[in-house]
Amino acid sequence: MHETTVRFTDEVWAQVRAASKREGASAAQFVRDATVARIAVDAHVAVLRHDVEAEVRALGARMQRVEDAMRRHGLR
């Protein structure tokens, strides 16, 4: 396990303490959980971005086929 020091402004630290108290966790556990949650969100966003990019490529290919068909039929 890795140990590190994290510095917060007094205002942010007060918010961390209040939030951790509401959840019944220590401030350290709250910060660990928040870090893991952020990593999970980043991974999910990467998957979504990949899926959207694939859909955009597929849509572009479909549009190209429609344009080609329109040209073949003298519609464009």
C-alpha positions in Angstrom: 0.0 0.0 0.0 1.2 3.5 -0.8 1.0 6.3 1.7 0.9 10.0 0.7 0.1 13.5 2.0 -2.7 15.5 0.5 -3.1 19.2 1.3 -6.4 21.0 1.3 -7.4 24.6 2.0 -9.2 25.1 5.3 -12.4 25.5 3.4 -12.1 22.3 1.4 -10.9 20.4 4.5 -14.0 21.5 6.3 -16.2 20.3 3.5 -14.3 16.9 3.4 -14.8 16.5 7.2 -18.5 17.4 7.0 -19.1 15.1 4.1 -17.2 12.2 5.7 -19.0 12.7 9.0 -22.4 12.6 7.1 -21.4 9.3 5.6 -20.0 7.9 8.8 -16.5 7.5 7.5 -13.1 8.9 8.3 -11.9 11.8 6.3 -9.1 9.5 5.0 -11.6 6.9 3.9 -13.7 9.6 2.2 -10.7 10.8 0.2 -9.8 7.2 -0.8 -13.3 6.5 -1.9 -13.5 9.8 -3.8 -10.3 8.9 -5.6 -11.5 5.5 -6.6 -14.8 7.0 -7.8 -12.9 9.5 -9.9 -10.8 6.8 -11.5 -14.0 4.8 -12.2 -15.7 7.8 -13.8 -12.6 8.5 -16.0 -12.6 4.9 -17.2 -16.3 5.1 -18.0 -15.9 8.3 -19.9 -13.1 6.7 -21.9 -15.4 3.8 -22.8 -18.2 6.2 -23.8 -15.9 8.3 -25.9 -14.7 5.2 -27.7 -18.3 4.1 -28.3 -19.3 7.6 -29.6 -16.3 7.7 -31.9 -17.2 4.3 -33.3 -20.8 5.4 -33.9 -19.6 8.6 -35.6 -17.3 6.5 -37.9 -20.2 4.2 -38.7 -22.5 7.1 -39.4 -19.9 8.7 -41.7 -19.6 5.4 -43.7 -23.4 5.2 -44.0 -23.6 8.8 -45.2 -20.9 8.1 -47.8 -22.9 5.1 -49.1 -26.0 7.3 -49.4 -24.1 10.1 -51.2 -22.5 7.5 -53.6 -26.0 6.1 -54.3 -27.4 9.6 -54.9 -24.5 10.3 -57.4 -25.1 7.1 -59.2 -28.7 8.0 -59.7 -27.9 11.6 -60.7 -29.5 13.1 -57.7 -26.4 15.0 -56.6 
